[in-house]
Amino acid sequence: MTRAPFADSCRLALASEAERIAAIQRRSWAQLFPSDVADHILASVDLATMAASWEAAIARPPLAAFRVMVALADGRVVAFAAIGPSDDEDAHPGQDALVAEFVVDPPAQRQGHGSRLLNAVADTLRADGFTRATWWVRSTDDPLRRFLTSAGWDTDGGHRTVGSEDAAATIRVLRMHTALA
């Protein structure tokens, strides 16, 4: 008997998927960041610690509006997003949401998983009553900016430098936003 393939889909993450999410995040860091930044970040935290952090975020979020979502392909997690209320100083409480993490596993990129997950994120934030979403994007990530722009996002002038506590690894980010209504 042949098993029917699972349909590609998106849903809230399960705590049991935390290690897979952490592994995807680590692979993406190695691909996306300059090697010196990636090496520094990856050396500062191990997979088990990251998985424990994701498990806590999924099973015990600080507020109900904090969510971790996943995209599935053939029953396996291939992408994830962490979303919730924006903590930016200029955010409008209850109206502005933040896409804090959004990662498609490098081997699963360019297969529609990112678009599907982005739509699920927007639908979830809208259902939670948010009217605007923001996203801090690396200033050098042209493919992500093009993807977001094609989906109706735009820059809003916000920018900053983020990095490790010891400032050994820093990156410049800019803020993008979109209306959810």
VMD Tcl script that builds the backbone (N, CA, C; Angstrom):
set m [mol new atoms 543]
animate dup $m
set s [atomselect $m all]
$s set {name element resname resid chain x y z} {
  {N N MET 1 A 0.845 -1.171 0.000}
  {CA C MET 1 A 0.000 0.000 0.000}
  {C C MET 1 A 0.893 1.237 0.000}
  {N N THR 2 A 0.623 2.154 -0.888}
  {CA C THR 2 A 1.402 3.380 -0.997}
  {C C THR 2 A 0.789 4.453 -0.115}
  {N N ARG 3 A 1.637 5.089 0.643}
  {CA C ARG 3 A 1.177 6.158 1.525}
  {C C ARG 3 A 1.000 7.431 0.698}
  {N N ALA 4 A -0.139 8.085 0.888}
  {CA C ALA 4 A -0.386 9.350 0.190}
  {C C ALA 4 A 0.520 10.425 0.783}
  {N N PRO 5 A 1.062 11.303 -0.056}
  {CA C PRO 5 A 1.915 12.367 0.477}
  {C C PRO 5 A 1.107 13.367 1.295}
  {N N PHE 6 A 1.762 13.968 2.274}
  {CA C PHE 6 A 1.130 15.020 3.060}
  {C C PHE 6 A 1.030 16.268 2.189}
  {N N ALA 7 A -0.053 16.994 2.331}
  {CA C ALA 7 A -0.181 18.260 1.622}
  {C C ALA 7 A 0.708 19.294 2.302}
  {N N ASP 8 A 1.325 20.159 1.498}
  {CA C ASP 8 A 2.089 21.260 2.071}
  {C C ASP 8 A 1.111 22.156 2.812}
  {N N SER 9 A 1.501 22.612 4.004}
  {CA C SER 9 A 0.595 23.413 4.825}
  {C C SER 9 A 1.377 24.246 5.822}
  {N N CYS 10 A 0.653 25.086 6.553}
  {CA C CYS 10 A 1.215 25.883 7.644}
  {C C CYS 10 A 0.314 25.731 8.855}
  {N N ARG 11 A 0.919 25.803 10.033}
  {CA C ARG 11 A 0.151 25.701 11.277}
  {C C ARG 11 A 1.021 26.190 12.431}
  {N N LEU 12 A 0.426 26.225 13.617}
  {CA C LEU 12 A 1.196 26.538 14.814}
  {C C LEU 12 A 2.187 25.405 15.068}
  {N N ALA 13 A 3.350 25.759 15.566}
  {CA C ALA 13 A 4.388 24.765 15.849}
  {C C ALA 13 A 4.030 23.939 17.074}
  {N N LEU 14 A 4.544 22.734 17.108}
  {CA C LEU 14 A 4.415 21.851 18.263}
  {C C LEU 14 A 5.736 21.874 19.027}
  {N N ALA 15 A 5.668 21.736 20.335}
  {CA C ALA 15 A 6.882 21.737 21.152}
  {C C ALA 15 A 7.861 20.647 20.700}
  {N N SER 16 A 7.345 19.538 20.214}
  {CA C SER 16 A 8.198 18.444 19.753}
  {C C SER 16 A 8.999 18.801 18.494}
  {N N GLU 17 A 8.681 19.927 17.862}
  {CA C GLU 17 A 9.381 20.361 16.654}
  {C C GLU 17 A 10.507 21.365 16.957}
  {N N ALA 18 A 10.729 21.644 18.219}
  {CA C ALA 18 A 11.705 22.666 18.611}
  {C C ALA 18 A 13.114 22.366 18.104}
  {N N GLU 19 A 13.555 21.127 18.185}
  {CA C GLU 19 A 14.906 20.803 17.723}
  {C C GLU 19 A 15.033 20.995 16.215}
  {N N ARG 20 A 14.026 20.634 15.467}
  {CA C ARG 20 A 14.038 20.829 14.003}
  {C C ARG 20 A 14.090 22.327 13.671}
  {N N ILE 21 A 13.316 23.131 14.405}
  {CA C ILE 21 A 13.317 24.581 14.200}
  {C C ILE 21 A 14.710 25.146 14.486}
  {N N ALA 22 A 15.314 24.724 15.596}
  {CA C ALA 22 A 16.656 25.203 15.945}
  {C C ALA 22 A 17.682 24.802 14.885}
  {N N ALA 23 A 17.574 23.595 14.366}
  {CA C ALA 23 A 18.518 23.137 13.332}
  {C C ALA 23 A 18.361 23.964 12.052}
  {N N ILE 24 A 17.132 24.263 11.679}
  {CA C ILE 24 A 16.886 25.107 10.499}
  {C C ILE 24 A 17.473 26.494 10.727}
  {N N GLN 25 A 17.271 27.040 11.916}
  {CA C GLN 25 A 17.794 28.369 12.228}
  {C C GLN 25 A 19.324 28.384 12.121}
  {N N ARG 26 A 19.971 27.369 12.652}
  {CA C ARG 26 A 21.439 27.302 12.593}
  {C C ARG 26 A 21.923 27.213 11.140}
  {N N ARG 27 A 21.258 26.389 10.319}
  {CA C ARG 27 A 21.655 26.284 8.908}
  {C C ARG 27 A 21.476 27.621 8.191}
  {N N SER 28 A 20.402 28.320 8.521}
  {CA C SER 28 A 20.157 29.599 7.849}
  {C C SER 28 A 21.195 30.637 8.252}
  {N N TRP 29 A 21.597 30.639 9.532}
  {CA C TRP 29 A 22.627 31.586 9.962}
  {C C TRP 29 A 23.919 31.351 9.190}
  {N N ALA 30 A 24.278 30.101 9.032}
  {CA C ALA 30 A 25.507 29.769 8.307}
  {C C ALA 30 A 25.432 30.242 6.855}
  {N N GLN 31 A 24.241 30.235 6.285}
  {CA C GLN 31 A 24.061 30.644 4.896}
  {C C GLN 31 A 23.934 32.164 4.754}
  {N N LEU 32 A 23.211 32.808 5.648}
  {CA C LEU 32 A 22.839 34.209 5.461}
  {C C LEU 32 A 23.845 35.232 5.978}
  {N N PHE 33 A 24.504 34.918 7.073}
  {CA C PHE 33 A 25.388 35.906 7.683}
  {C C PHE 33 A 26.794 35.812 7.112}
  {N N PRO 34 A 27.537 36.913 7.143}
  {CA C PRO 34 A 28.953 36.823 6.790}
  {C C PRO 34 A 29.608 35.767 7.682}
  {N N SER 35 A 30.605 35.077 7.162}
  {CA C SER 35 A 31.160 33.931 7.889}
  {C C SER 35 A 31.669 34.296 9.282}
  {N N ASP 36 A 32.263 35.484 9.454}
  {CA C ASP 36 A 32.750 35.841 10.787}
  {C C ASP 36 A 31.605 36.018 11.772}
  {N N VAL 37 A 30.492 36.596 11.311}
  {CA C VAL 37 A 29.318 36.775 12.172}
  {C C VAL 37 A 28.693 35.410 12.473}
  {N N ALA 38 A 28.495 34.597 11.433}
  {CA C ALA 38 A 27.904 33.270 11.628}
  {C C ALA 38 A 28.739 32.425 12.579}
  {N N ASP 39 A 30.041 32.406 12.385}
  {CA C ASP 39 A 30.919 31.608 13.256}
  {C C ASP 39 A 30.802 32.060 14.711}
  {N N HIS 40 A 30.794 33.364 14.920}
  {CA C HIS 40 A 30.710 33.901 16.280}
  {C C HIS 40 A 29.378 33.503 16.932}
  {N N ILE 41 A 28.284 33.685 16.196}
  {CA C ILE 41 A 26.963 33.376 16.749}
  {C C ILE 41 A 26.825 31.871 17.009}
  {N N LEU 42 A 27.208 31.054 16.035}
  {CA C LEU 42 A 27.064 29.602 16.187}
  {C C LEU 42 A 27.936 29.051 17.304}
  {N N ALA 43 A 29.086 29.662 17.527}
  {CA C ALA 43 A 29.960 29.205 18.611}
  {C C ALA 43 A 29.418 29.614 19.981}
  {N N SER 44 A 28.551 30.615 20.008}
  {CA C SER 44 A 28.070 31.127 21.298}
  {C C SER 44 A 26.873 30.355 21.854}
  {N N VAL 45 A 26.230 29.528 21.037}
  {CA C VAL 45 A 25.054 28.787 21.506}
  {C C VAL 45 A 24.967 27.448 20.772}
  {N N ASP 46 A 24.668 26.392 21.519}
  {CA C ASP 46 A 24.592 25.074 20.888}
  {C C ASP 46 A 23.155 24.718 20.515}
  {N N LEU 47 A 23.016 23.668 19.749}
  {CA C LEU 47 A 21.708 23.232 19.256}
  {C C LEU 47 A 20.758 22.912 20.405}
  {N N ALA 48 A 21.231 22.232 21.428}
  {CA C ALA 48 A 20.358 21.844 22.548}
  {C C ALA 48 A 19.799 23.066 23.263}
  {N N THR 49 A 20.627 24.071 23.473}
  {CA C THR 49 A 20.170 25.297 24.132}
  {C C THR 49 A 19.140 26.016 23.272}
  {N N MET 50 A 19.406 26.082 21.968}
  {CA C MET 50 A 18.456 26.719 21.059}
  {C C MET 50 A 17.133 25.962 21.038}
  {N N ALA 51 A 17.210 24.644 20.995}
  {CA C ALA 51 A 15.991 23.829 20.974}
  {C C ALA 51 A 15.178 24.049 22.252}
  {N N ALA 52 A 15.842 24.124 23.390}
  {CA C ALA 52 A 15.138 24.371 24.654}
  {C C ALA 52 A 14.444 25.730 24.632}
  {N N SER 53 A 15.099 26.697 24.054}
  {CA C SER 53 A 14.519 28.040 23.937}
  {C C SER 53 A 13.272 28.017 23.054}
  {N N TRP 54 A 13.368 27.345 21.923}
  {CA C TRP 54 A 12.207 27.247 21.021}
  {C C TRP 54 A 11.078 26.452 21.674}
  {N N GLU 55 A 11.421 25.385 22.382}
  {CA C GLU 55 A 10.387 24.600 23.063}
  {C C GLU 55 A 9.627 25.475 24.062}
  {N N ALA 56 A 10.341 26.282 24.823}
  {CA C ALA 56 A 9.694 27.175 25.785}
  {C C ALA 56 A 8.829 28.213 25.071}
  {N N ALA 57 A 9.322 28.765 23.966}
  {CA C ALA 57 A 8.551 29.769 23.217}
  {C C ALA 57 A 7.259 29.175 22.670}
  {N N ILE 58 A 7.303 27.917 22.301}
  {CA C ILE 58 A 6.115 27.248 21.748}
  {C C ILE 58 A 5.155 26.830 22.861}
  {N N ALA 59 A 5.692 26.196 23.889}
  {CA C ALA 59 A 4.837 25.623 24.940}
  {C C ALA 59 A 4.392 26.635 25.986}
  {N N ARG 60 A 5.231 27.648 26.247}
  {CA C ARG 60 A 4.924 28.626 27.301}
  {C C ARG 60 A 5.219 30.049 26.843}
  {N N PRO 61 A 4.520 30.532 25.819}
  {CA C PRO 61 A 4.804 31.900 25.350}
  {C C PRO 61 A 4.433 32.907 26.438}
  {N N PRO 62 A 5.114 34.066 26.440}
  {CA C PRO 62 A 4.837 35.057 27.481}
  {C C PRO 62 A 3.429 35.656 27.392}
  {N N LEU 63 A 2.867 35.701 26.197}
  {CA C LEU 63 A 1.492 36.175 25.969}
  {C C LEU 63 A 0.854 35.286 24.916}
  {N N ALA 64 A -0.466 35.226 24.907}
  {CA C ALA 64 A -1.162 34.394 23.920}
  {C C ALA 64 A -0.885 34.844 22.492}
  {N N ALA 65 A -0.602 36.127 22.288}
  {CA C ALA 65 A -0.370 36.646 20.940}
  {C C ALA 65 A 1.025 36.315 20.400}
  {N N PHE 66 A 1.897 35.741 21.222}
  {CA C PHE 66 A 3.195 35.274 20.734}
  {C C PHE 66 A 2.992 33.879 20.170}
  {N N ARG 67 A 3.427 33.703 18.933}
  {CA C ARG 67 A 3.215 32.404 18.283}
  {C C ARG 67 A 4.445 31.990 17.487}
  {N N VAL 68 A 4.631 30.687 17.386}
  {CA C VAL 68 A 5.620 30.132 16.480}
  {C C VAL 68 A 4.825 29.305 15.478}
  {N N MET 69 A 5.022 29.616 14.203}
  {CA C MET 69 A 4.314 28.922 13.132}
  {C C MET 69 A 5.324 28.149 12.288}
  {N N VAL 70 A 4.851 27.098 11.648}
  {CA C VAL 70 A 5.722 26.303 10.778}
  {C C VAL 70 A 5.056 26.074 9.432}
  {N N ALA 71 A 5.895 25.888 8.425}
  {CA C ALA 71 A 5.455 25.426 7.108}
  {C C ALA 71 A 5.930 23.986 6.988}
  {N N LEU 72 A 5.061 23.144 6.477}
  {CA C LEU 72 A 5.363 21.723 6.336}
  {C C LEU 72 A 5.394 21.324 4.872}
  {N N ALA 73 A 6.285 20.421 4.545}
  {CA C ALA 73 A 6.335 19.792 3.228}
  {C C ALA 73 A 6.473 18.299 3.474}
  {N N ASP 74 A 5.545 17.538 2.958}
  {CA C ASP 74 A 5.534 16.087 3.158}
  {C C ASP 74 A 5.635 15.727 4.644}
  {N N GLY 75 A 4.954 16.505 5.480}
  {CA C GLY 75 A 4.895 16.225 6.909}
  {C C GLY 75 A 6.085 16.692 7.716}
  {N N ARG 76 A 7.094 17.304 7.082}
  {CA C ARG 76 A 8.302 17.764 7.781}
  {C C ARG 76 A 8.334 19.285 7.841}
  {N N VAL 77 A 8.818 19.824 8.948}
  {CA C VAL 77 A 8.986 21.278 9.088}
  {C C VAL 77 A 10.095 21.718 8.139}
  {N N VAL 78 A 9.777 22.698 7.274}
  {CA C VAL 78 A 10.766 23.230 6.337}
  {C C VAL 78 A 10.959 24.741 6.504}
  {N N ALA 79 A 10.126 25.360 7.332}
  {CA C ALA 79 A 10.242 26.801 7.578}
  {C C ALA 79 A 9.518 27.121 8.873}
  {N N PHE 80 A 9.883 28.266 9.471}
  {CA C PHE 80 A 9.194 28.685 10.686}
  {C C PHE 80 A 9.187 30.196 10.785}
  {N N ALA 81 A 8.264 30.695 11.583}
  {CA C ALA 81 A 8.175 32.128 11.864}
  {C C ALA 81 A 7.796 32.301 13.327}
  {N N ALA 82 A 8.377 33.318 13.950}
  {CA C ALA 82 A 8.010 33.706 15.317}
  {C C ALA 82 A 7.386 35.093 15.219}
  {N N ILE 83 A 6.171 35.224 15.726}
  {CA C ILE 83 A 5.426 36.478 15.588}
  {C C ILE 83 A 4.814 36.880 16.921}
  {N N GLY 84 A 4.488 38.151 17.030}
  {CA C GLY 84 A 3.835 38.645 18.238}
  {C C GLY 84 A 3.735 40.151 18.204}
  {N N PRO 85 A 3.347 40.746 19.319}
  {CA C PRO 85 A 3.245 42.202 19.382}
  {C C PRO 85 A 4.617 42.848 19.181}
  {N N SER 86 A 4.634 43.976 18.494}
  {CA C SER 86 A 5.885 44.699 18.291}
  {C C SER 86 A 6.355 45.314 19.600}
  {N N ASP 87 A 7.673 45.253 19.824}
  {CA C ASP 87 A 8.252 45.889 21.002}
  {C C ASP 87 A 9.043 47.145 20.634}
  {N N ASP 88 A 8.870 47.624 19.415}
  {CA C ASP 88 A 9.546 48.851 18.999}
  {C C ASP 88 A 9.024 50.031 19.803}
  {N N GLU 89 A 9.913 50.984 20.074}
  {CA C GLU 89 A 9.533 52.155 20.869}
  {C C GLU 89 A 8.386 52.939 20.249}
  {N N ASP 90 A 8.312 52.977 18.933}
  {CA C ASP 90 A 7.265 53.750 18.266}
  {C C ASP 90 A 6.054 52.903 17.862}
  {N N ALA 91 A 5.979 51.678 18.361}
  {CA C ALA 91 A 4.856 50.788 18.026}
  {C C ALA 91 A 3.577 51.243 18.716}
  {N N HIS 92 A 2.469 50.983 18.051}
  {CA C HIS 92 A 1.150 51.231 18.629}
  {C C HIS 92 A 0.674 49.929 19.277}
  {N N PRO 93 A 0.625 49.888 20.630}
  {CA C PRO 93 A 0.234 48.658 21.323}
  {C C PRO 93 A -1.133 48.146 20.840}
  {N N GLY 94 A -1.189 46.842 20.604}
  {CA C GLY 94 A -2.427 46.219 20.159}
  {C C GLY 94 A -2.671 46.347 18.669}
  {N N GLN 95 A -1.911 47.213 17.998}
  {CA C GLN 95 A -2.096 47.399 16.560}
  {C C GLN 95 A -0.908 46.884 15.750}
  {N N ASP 96 A 0.316 47.097 16.275}
  {CA C ASP 96 A 1.521 46.733 15.534}
  {C C ASP 96 A 2.069 45.388 15.990}
  {N N ALA 97 A 2.284 44.525 15.023}
  {CA C ALA 97 A 2.861 43.206 15.278}
  {C C ALA 97 A 4.287 43.177 14.745}
  {N N LEU 98 A 5.022 42.164 15.144}
  {CA C LEU 98 A 6.404 41.992 14.709}
  {C C LEU 98 A 6.615 40.572 14.206}
  {N N VAL 99 A 7.236 40.459 13.050}
  {CA C VAL 99 A 7.742 39.173 12.583}
  {C C VAL 99 A 9.176 39.129 13.096}
  {N N ALA 100 A 9.379 38.415 14.200}
  {CA C ALA 100 A 10.679 38.399 14.866}
  {C C ALA 100 A 11.666 37.447 14.201}
  {N N GLU 101 A 11.179 36.350 13.683}
  {CA C GLU 101 A 12.005 35.367 12.969}
  {C C GLU 101 A 11.172 34.831 11.818}
  {N N PHE 102 A 11.837 34.589 10.707}
  {CA C PHE 102 A 11.172 33.993 9.542}
  {C C PHE 102 A 12.269 33.309 8.748}
  {N N VAL 103 A 12.260 31.983 8.755}
  {CA C VAL 103 A 13.358 31.241 8.146}
  {C C VAL 103 A 12.804 30.066 7.341}
  {N N VAL 104 A 13.267 29.975 6.103}
  {CA C VAL 104 A 12.989 28.805 5.271}
  {C C VAL 104 A 14.292 28.016 5.199}
  {N N ASP 105 A 14.224 26.733 5.498}
  {CA C ASP 105 A 15.413 25.884 5.465}
  {C C ASP 105 A 16.094 26.034 4.102}
  {N N PRO 106 A 17.395 26.305 4.079}
  {CA C PRO 106 A 18.062 26.526 2.794}
  {C C PRO 106 A 17.751 25.480 1.713}
  {N N PRO 107 A 17.731 24.167 2.012}
  {CA C PRO 107 A 17.421 23.222 0.931}
  {C C PRO 107 A 15.960 23.289 0.451}
  {N N ALA 108 A 15.083 23.935 1.214}
  {CA C ALA 108 A 13.659 24.008 0.854}
  {C C ALA 108 A 13.273 25.368 0.260}
  {N N GLN 109 A 14.242 26.225 0.035}
  {CA C GLN 109 A 13.934 27.555 -0.492}
  {C C GLN 109 A 13.516 27.482 -1.952}
  {N N ARG 110 A 12.786 28.509 -2.370}
  {CA C ARG 110 A 12.313 28.676 -3.744}
  {C C ARG 110 A 11.356 27.559 -4.185}
  {N N GLN 111 A 10.568 27.077 -3.196}
  {CA C GLN 111 A 9.578 26.039 -3.494}
  {C C GLN 111 A 8.172 26.458 -3.054}
  {N N GLY 112 A 7.995 27.729 -2.687}
  {CA C GLY 112 A 6.686 28.243 -2.294}
  {C C GLY 112 A 6.407 28.217 -0.806}
  {N N HIS 113 A 7.310 27.633 -0.013}
  {CA C HIS 113 A 7.061 27.535 1.427}
  {C C HIS 113 A 7.064 28.905 2.098}
  {N N GLY 114 A 7.958 29.796 1.680}
  {CA C GLY 114 A 8.018 31.131 2.258}
  {C C GLY 114 A 6.750 31.927 1.981}
  {N N SER 115 A 6.256 31.866 0.761}
  {CA C SER 115 A 5.013 32.580 0.415}
  {C C SER 115 A 3.837 32.045 1.213}
  {N N ARG 116 A 3.752 30.743 1.311}
  {CA C ARG 116 A 2.660 30.127 2.068}
  {C C ARG 116 A 2.737 30.519 3.543}
  {N N LEU 117 A 3.944 30.496 4.106}
  {CA C LEU 117 A 4.110 30.855 5.509}
  {C C LEU 117 A 3.832 32.343 5.718}
  {N N LEU 118 A 4.281 33.196 4.809}
  {CA C LEU 118 A 4.021 34.628 4.939}
  {C C LEU 118 A 2.520 34.910 4.941}
  {N N ASN 119 A 1.770 34.244 4.079}
  {CA C ASN 119 A 0.309 34.415 4.070}
  {C C ASN 119 A -0.319 33.929 5.365}
  {N N ALA 120 A 0.163 32.807 5.890}
  {CA C ALA 120 A -0.367 32.289 7.160}
  {C C ALA 120 A -0.046 33.233 8.311}
  {N N VAL 121 A 1.144 33.821 8.294}
  {CA C VAL 121 A 1.532 34.793 9.318}
  {C C VAL 121 A 0.586 35.994 9.268}
  {N N ALA 122 A 0.368 36.542 8.071}
  {CA C ALA 122 A -0.523 37.705 7.928}
  {C C ALA 122 A -1.939 37.363 8.389}
  {N N ASP 123 A -2.440 36.209 8.008}
  {CA C ASP 123 A -3.795 35.798 8.426}
  {C C ASP 123 A -3.880 35.665 9.946}
  {N N THR 124 A -2.860 35.087 10.557}
  {CA C THR 124 A -2.855 34.892 12.013}
  {C C THR 124 A -2.788 36.234 12.740}
  {N N LEU 125 A -1.912 37.118 12.294}
  {CA C LEU 125 A -1.808 38.431 12.928}
  {C C LEU 125 A -3.105 39.218 12.778}
  {N N ARG 126 A -3.696 39.147 11.607}
  {CA C ARG 126 A -4.984 39.822 11.363}
  {C C ARG 126 A -6.052 39.253 12.307}
  {N N ALA 127 A -6.110 37.938 12.438}
  {CA C ALA 127 A -7.090 37.298 13.327}
  {C C ALA 127 A -6.858 37.691 14.784}
  {N N ASP 128 A -5.603 37.998 15.134}
  {CA C ASP 128 A -5.278 38.431 16.495}
  {C C ASP 128 A -5.559 39.915 16.716}
  {N N GLY 129 A -6.069 40.601 15.690}
  {CA C GLY 129 A -6.474 41.996 15.825}
  {C C GLY 129 A -5.417 43.024 15.466}
  {N N PHE 130 A -4.262 42.592 14.963}
  {CA C PHE 130 A -3.227 43.543 14.566}
  {C C PHE 130 A -3.594 44.172 13.225}
  {N N THR 131 A -3.206 45.424 13.030}
  {CA C THR 131 A -3.508 46.120 11.772}
  {C C THR 131 A -2.258 46.411 10.946}
  {N N ARG 132 A -1.087 46.245 11.537}
  {CA C ARG 132 A 0.172 46.490 10.825}
  {C C ARG 132 A 1.210 45.498 11.325}
  {N N ALA 133 A 2.056 45.048 10.417}
  {CA C ALA 133 A 3.156 44.151 10.792}
  {C C ALA 133 A 4.473 44.811 10.410}
  {N N THR 134 A 5.479 44.617 11.262}
  {CA C THR 134 A 6.822 45.111 10.985}
  {C C THR 134 A 7.795 43.944 11.000}
  {N N TRP 135 A 8.963 44.187 10.391}
  {CA C TRP 135 A 9.948 43.122 10.244}
  {C C TRP 135 A 11.306 43.790 10.083}
  {N N TRP 136 A 12.254 43.472 10.948}
  {CA C TRP 136 A 13.618 43.984 10.830}
  {C C TRP 136 A 14.396 43.048 9.922}
  {N N VAL 137 A 14.928 43.589 8.818}
  {CA C VAL 137 A 15.578 42.807 7.769}
  {C C VAL 137 A 17.033 43.269 7.633}
  {N N ARG 138 A 17.954 42.323 7.471}
  {CA C ARG 138 A 19.350 42.699 7.246}
  {C C ARG 138 A 19.444 43.620 6.028}
  {N N SER 139 A 20.186 44.683 6.147}
  {CA C SER 139 A 20.290 45.671 5.064}
  {C C SER 139 A 20.892 45.077 3.795}
  {N N THR 140 A 21.634 43.996 3.921}
  {CA C THR 140 A 22.266 43.367 2.758}
  {C C THR 140 A 21.457 42.207 2.181}
  {N N ASP 141 A 20.293 41.925 2.737}
  {CA C ASP 141 A 19.492 40.784 2.281}
  {C C ASP 141 A 18.545 41.220 1.160}
  {N N ASP 142 A 19.126 41.456 -0.018}
  {CA C ASP 142 A 18.335 41.908 -1.166}
  {C C ASP 142 A 17.257 40.911 -1.577}
  {N N PRO 143 A 17.532 39.596 -1.589}
  {CA C PRO 143 A 16.464 38.657 -1.979}
  {C C PRO 143 A 15.254 38.732 -1.040}
  {N N LEU 144 A 15.485 38.831 0.274}
  {CA C LEU 144 A 14.354 38.920 1.203}
  {C C LEU 144 A 13.595 40.221 0.999}
  {N N ARG 145 A 14.307 41.321 0.821}
  {CA C ARG 145 A 13.622 42.598 0.597}
  {C C ARG 145 A 12.789 42.552 -0.682}
  {N N ARG 146 A 13.314 41.947 -1.741}
  {CA C ARG 146 A 12.540 41.822 -2.994}
  {C C ARG 146 A 11.292 40.958 -2.765}
  {N N PHE 147 A 11.458 39.854 -2.039}
  {CA C PHE 147 A 10.329 38.971 -1.724}
  {C C PHE 147 A 9.255 39.743 -0.966}
  {N N LEU 148 A 9.660 40.483 0.062}
  {CA C LEU 148 A 8.686 41.233 0.860}
  {C C LEU 148 A 8.041 42.350 0.055}
  {N N THR 149 A 8.821 43.057 -0.728}
  {CA C THR 149 A 8.272 44.132 -1.554}
  {C C THR 149 A 7.235 43.578 -2.529}
  {N N SER 150 A 7.509 42.426 -3.112}
  {CA C SER 150 A 6.546 41.820 -4.049}
  {C C SER 150 A 5.266 41.380 -3.338}
  {N N ALA 151 A 5.342 41.216 -2.021}
  {CA C ALA 151 A 4.166 40.814 -1.231}
  {C C ALA 151 A 3.483 42.016 -0.582}
  {N N GLY 152 A 3.903 43.243 -0.921}
  {CA C GLY 152 A 3.237 44.434 -0.413}
  {C C GLY 152 A 3.887 45.111 0.774}
  {N N TRP 153 A 5.074 44.692 1.153}
  {CA C TRP 153 A 5.815 45.314 2.246}
  {C C TRP 153 A 6.663 46.451 1.683}
  {N N ASP 154 A 7.050 47.392 2.559}
  {CA C ASP 154 A 7.918 48.488 2.158}
  {C C ASP 154 A 8.740 48.929 3.369}
  {N N THR 155 A 9.839 49.622 3.121}
  {CA C THR 155 A 10.627 50.162 4.227}
  {C C THR 155 A 9.871 51.327 4.844}
  {N N ASP 156 A 10.114 51.578 6.120}
  {CA C ASP 156 A 9.442 52.706 6.777}
  {C C ASP 156 A 10.429 53.709 7.366}
  {N N GLY 157 A 11.709 53.568 7.044}
  {CA C GLY 157 A 12.721 54.503 7.521}
  {C C GLY 157 A 13.434 54.072 8.786}
  {N N GLY 158 A 12.913 53.071 9.486}
  {CA C GLY 158 A 13.576 52.589 10.698}
  {C C GLY 158 A 14.830 51.809 10.348}
  {N N HIS 159 A 15.904 52.019 11.094}
  {CA C HIS 159 A 17.141 51.262 10.899}
  {C C HIS 159 A 17.931 51.264 12.201}
  {N N ARG 160 A 18.777 50.258 12.356}
  {CA C ARG 160 A 19.619 50.141 13.545}
  {C C ARG 160 A 20.697 49.097 13.300}
  {N N THR 161 A 21.647 49.039 14.216}
  {CA C THR 161 A 22.689 48.022 14.190}
  {C C THR 161 A 22.442 47.097 15.378}
  {N N VAL 162 A 22.461 45.799 15.129}
  {CA C VAL 162 A 22.264 44.816 16.186}
  {C C VAL 162 A 23.470 43.885 16.202}
  {N N GLY 163 A 23.692 43.255 17.348}
  {CA C GLY 163 A 24.818 42.343 17.405}
  {C C GLY 163 A 24.950 41.657 18.740}
  {N N SER 164 A 26.044 40.969 18.877}
  {CA C SER 164 A 26.322 40.232 20.109}
  {C C SER 164 A 26.617 41.220 21.232}
  {N N GLU 165 A 26.466 40.749 22.456}
  {CA C GLU 165 A 26.693 41.603 23.618}
  {C C GLU 165 A 28.100 42.180 23.642}
  {N N ASP 166 A 29.065 41.418 23.152}
  {CA C ASP 166 A 30.447 41.906 23.159}
  {C C ASP 166 A 30.781 42.722 21.905}
  {N N ALA 167 A 29.779 42.940 21.032}
  {CA C ALA 167 A 29.922 43.717 19.795}
  {C C ALA 167 A 30.916 43.102 18.814}
  {N N ALA 168 A 31.274 41.834 19.015}
  {CA C ALA 168 A 32.197 41.167 18.103}
  {C C ALA 168 A 31.523 40.846 16.769}
  {N N ALA 169 A 30.209 40.738 16.781}
  {CA C ALA 169 A 29.454 40.442 15.559}
  {C C ALA 169 A 28.275 41.397 15.489}
  {N N THR 170 A 28.261 42.234 14.473}
  {CA C THR 170 A 27.150 43.184 14.308}
  {C C THR 170 A 26.642 43.155 12.876}
  {N N ILE 171 A 25.363 43.497 12.734}
  {CA C ILE 171 A 24.767 43.631 11.407}
  {C C ILE 171 A 23.841 44.844 11.414}
  {N N ARG 172 A 23.666 45.425 10.261}
  {CA C ARG 172 A 22.784 46.575 10.092}
  {C C ARG 172 A 21.438 46.045 9.593}
  {N N VAL 173 A 20.350 46.508 10.207}
  {CA C VAL 173 A 19.009 46.083 9.806}
  {C C VAL 173 A 18.149 47.300 9.513}
  {N N LEU 174 A 17.164 47.099 8.655}
  {CA C LEU 174 A 16.191 48.139 8.373}
  {C C LEU 174 A 14.805 47.553 8.586}
  {N N ARG 175 A 13.846 48.441 8.891}
  {CA C ARG 175 A 12.501 47.960 9.223}
  {C C ARG 175 A 11.605 48.069 7.992}
  {N N MET 176 A 10.878 46.977 7.756}
  {CA C MET 176 A 9.864 46.957 6.709}
  {C C MET 176 A 8.523 46.810 7.391}
  {N N HIS 177 A 7.460 47.191 6.701}
  {CA C HIS 177 A 6.125 47.122 7.298}
  {C C HIS 177 A 5.081 46.861 6.205}
  {N N THR 178 A 3.911 46.421 6.655}
  {CA C THR 178 A 2.781 46.243 5.756}
  {C C THR 178 A 1.501 46.400 6.552}
  {N N ALA 179 A 0.470 46.869 5.883}
  {CA C ALA 179 A -0.857 46.946 6.496}
  {C C ALA 179 A -1.478 45.556 6.445}
  {N N LEU 180 A -2.172 45.187 7.501}
  {CA C LEU 180 A -2.808 43.870 7.557}
  {C C LEU 180 A -4.297 43.948 7.265}
  {N N ALA 181 A -4.860 45.144 7.303}
  {CA C ALA 181 A -6.307 45.291 7.096}
  {C C ALA 181 A -6.673 45.208 5.633}
}
mol reanalyze $m
mol bondsrecalc $m
mol representation Tube
mol addrep $m
